[in-house]
Amino acid sequence: MPRYVAFFASMNVGGNRLTMAELREALERAELEDIETVVASGNVLFSYDDRPTDGLSEMLAFIVKDHFRFETFAAVRNAAEVRAAIENNPFRDTGEEKLVHTLFLDGEVDEEGFAKLLADHEGRGPERIAKGPRCLYIDYAEGVGTSRLTGDFIERRIGTRGTARNMRSLQRILDKMEE
């Protein structure tokens, strides 16, 4: 059975708090197998029938809404997609691994949205941004916490939701997926 990771957004922030044990229990009821959480920030590894990751994203978001009563987005990727997110990130060799991120999206970014993001961000900070398949690559050169390139800023310009993970977290997740 294929192994997947779900990168949940908006989990354990604001009022959307739940333990990873609660989430794991809800996912087990949905017949996901070999469930394992990695870091308590909404990274869930699981095995499930081979299927497109888009459908799994919708299913997991529904489970969270149904069981915990809040909206979330789950970017589901298989091991090959996580590996590609690491290897294809153009900033991974020139930025710090804790500052270089992949922002996993719930769809493709069109050229118009990406151009708007770049134009609106120009002069706002030192971050570098590149487009990938169902993702953006970002180097938060001076830190994520102080950056003006926030998730809301990005989502308003590209018209799609996302959730980011840094290179260190992605490598740790990929290592676990390939065990």
C-alpha positions as CSV (number, residue, x, y, z in Angstrom):
1,M,0.0,0.0,0.0
2,P,1.4,3.4,-0.9
3,R,2.7,5.8,1.8
4,Y,1.5,9.4,1.9
5,V,2.0,12.5,4.0
6,A,-0.7,15.0,4.8
7,F,0.6,18.6,5.5
8,F,-2.3,20.1,7.4
9,A,-2.7,23.9,7.5
10,S,-4.2,26.0,10.3
11,M,-3.7,23.3,12.8
12,N,-2.7,24.0,16.4
13,V,-3.0,27.8,15.7
14,G,-5.7,30.2,16.9
15,G,-8.7,28.2,18.0
16,N,-7.9,25.1,15.9
17,R,-6.2,23.1,18.5
18,L,-6.2,19.3,18.8
19,T,-3.7,16.8,19.8
20,M,-2.0,14.6,17.2
21,A,-3.5,11.6,19.1
22,E,-7.0,12.9,18.5
23,L,-6.2,13.4,14.8
24,R,-4.7,10.0,14.5
25,E,-7.8,8.4,16.1
26,A,-10.1,10.2,13.7
27,L,-8.0,9.1,10.7
28,E,-7.9,5.5,11.9
29,R,-11.7,5.5,11.9
30,A,-11.5,6.5,8.2
31,E,-9.5,3.3,7.5
32,L,-6.1,5.0,7.0
33,E,-3.3,2.7,8.0
34,D,0.2,3.0,9.6
35,I,-0.6,6.5,10.8
36,E,2.3,8.3,12.3
37,T,2.6,12.0,13.2
38,V,5.9,13.9,12.6
39,V,6.4,17.0,14.7
40,A,3.2,18.3,16.4
41,S,2.4,20.7,13.7
42,G,0.1,18.8,11.4
43,N,2.3,16.4,9.5
44,V,0.7,12.9,9.2
45,L,2.2,9.9,7.5
46,F,-0.2,7.2,6.5
47,S,-0.8,4.3,4.1
48,Y,-3.9,4.1,1.9
49,D,-5.0,2.6,-1.4
50,D,-3.2,4.0,-4.4
51,R,-5.1,7.1,-5.6
52,P,-4.5,10.7,-6.7
53,T,-3.4,12.8,-3.9
54,D,-6.0,15.6,-4.7
55,G,-8.8,13.3,-3.7
56,L,-7.1,12.3,-0.5
57,S,-6.6,16.0,0.4
58,E,-10.4,16.6,0.1
59,M,-11.1,13.5,2.2
60,L,-8.8,14.5,5.0
61,A,-10.1,18.1,5.2
62,F,-13.6,16.6,5.4
63,I,-12.6,14.3,8.3
64,V,-11.2,17.2,10.3
65,K,-14.3,19.4,9.7
66,D,-16.6,16.5,10.5
67,H,-14.8,15.4,13.7
68,F,-13.3,18.7,15.0
69,R,-15.6,21.3,13.5
70,F,-13.0,23.6,11.9
71,E,-12.0,24.2,8.3
72,T,-8.5,23.1,7.2
73,F,-6.6,22.3,4.1
74,A,-4.5,19.1,3.8
75,A,-1.8,19.0,1.1
76,V,-1.3,15.3,0.5
77,R,1.8,14.1,-1.3
78,N,3.5,10.8,-2.0
79,A,7.2,10.1,-1.4
80,A,8.1,11.0,-4.9
81,E,6.4,14.3,-4.7
82,V,8.1,15.1,-1.4
83,R,11.5,14.2,-2.8
84,A,10.8,16.4,-5.8
85,A,9.8,19.3,-3.5
86,I,13.2,19.0,-1.9
87,E,15.3,18.4,-5.0
88,N,13.6,20.9,-7.3
89,N,13.7,23.8,-4.8
90,P,16.0,26.2,-6.5
91,F,17.0,27.8,-3.1
92,R,18.0,24.6,-1.2
93,D,21.7,24.9,-2.0
94,T,22.0,28.7,-1.4
95,G,19.7,29.3,1.6
96,E,19.5,28.0,5.1
97,E,17.5,24.8,5.4
98,K,15.3,26.2,8.1
99,L,14.5,29.3,6.0
100,V,14.0,27.6,2.7
101,H,10.4,26.4,2.3
102,T,8.1,24.6,0.0
103,L,4.6,26.0,0.1
104,F,2.3,23.1,-0.8
105,L,-0.8,24.3,-2.6
106,D,-4.2,22.9,-3.3
107,G,-3.8,23.6,-7.0
108,E,-1.6,24.9,-9.7
109,V,-0.7,28.6,-9.7
110,D,-1.5,30.3,-13.0
111,E,0.9,32.7,-14.6
112,E,-1.2,35.7,-13.9
113,G,-1.5,34.9,-10.2
114,F,2.2,34.3,-9.9
115,A,3.1,37.5,-11.7
116,K,0.8,39.4,-9.3
117,L,2.5,37.8,-6.3
118,L,5.9,38.8,-7.6
119,A,4.9,42.3,-8.5
120,D,3.1,43.0,-5.2
121,H,6.0,41.5,-3.2
122,E,8.7,43.6,-5.0
123,G,10.4,45.9,-2.5
124,R,8.6,44.3,0.5
125,G,11.6,42.1,1.6
126,P,14.5,40.0,0.6
127,E,12.6,36.7,0.1
128,R,13.0,34.8,-3.1
129,I,10.1,33.0,-4.7
130,A,9.9,30.4,-7.5
131,K,7.0,28.5,-8.9
132,G,6.8,24.7,-8.9
133,P,4.1,22.0,-9.5
134,R,1.3,22.6,-7.0
135,C,3.8,24.5,-4.9
136,L,5.9,27.6,-4.4
137,Y,9.5,27.6,-3.4
138,I,10.4,30.4,-0.9
139,D,13.6,31.5,0.7
140,Y,12.7,33.5,3.8
141,A,16.3,34.9,3.8
142,E,15.9,36.9,7.0
143,G,13.4,34.7,8.9
144,V,9.8,33.6,8.6
145,G,8.6,35.3,11.7
146,T,9.6,38.8,10.6
147,S,8.7,38.4,6.9
148,R,6.0,40.4,5.3
149,L,5.5,37.5,2.8
150,T,2.7,35.8,4.9
151,G,0.4,33.0,3.9
152,D,-2.5,35.4,3.6
153,F,-0.5,37.8,1.4
154,I,0.4,34.9,-0.9
155,E,-3.0,33.3,-1.0
156,R,-4.8,36.5,-1.8
157,R,-2.6,37.0,-4.9
158,I,-2.5,33.4,-6.2
159,G,-6.1,32.4,-5.3
160,T,-5.2,29.1,-3.8
161,R,-4.6,27.8,-0.3
162,G,-1.3,26.4,0.9
163,T,0.8,25.2,3.8
164,A,4.6,25.5,4.1
165,R,7.3,23.3,5.4
166,N,11.1,24.0,5.6
167,M,13.8,21.8,4.0
168,R,14.8,20.3,7.4
169,S,11.2,19.1,8.1
170,L,10.7,17.8,4.6
171,Q,13.9,15.8,4.7
172,R,12.9,14.3,8.1
173,I,9.4,13.4,6.7
174,L,10.9,11.9,3.5
175,D,13.3,9.8,5.5
176,K,10.4,8.4,7.6
177,M,8.3,7.8,4.4
178,E,11.2,5.7,2.9
179,E,12.0,3.6,6.0
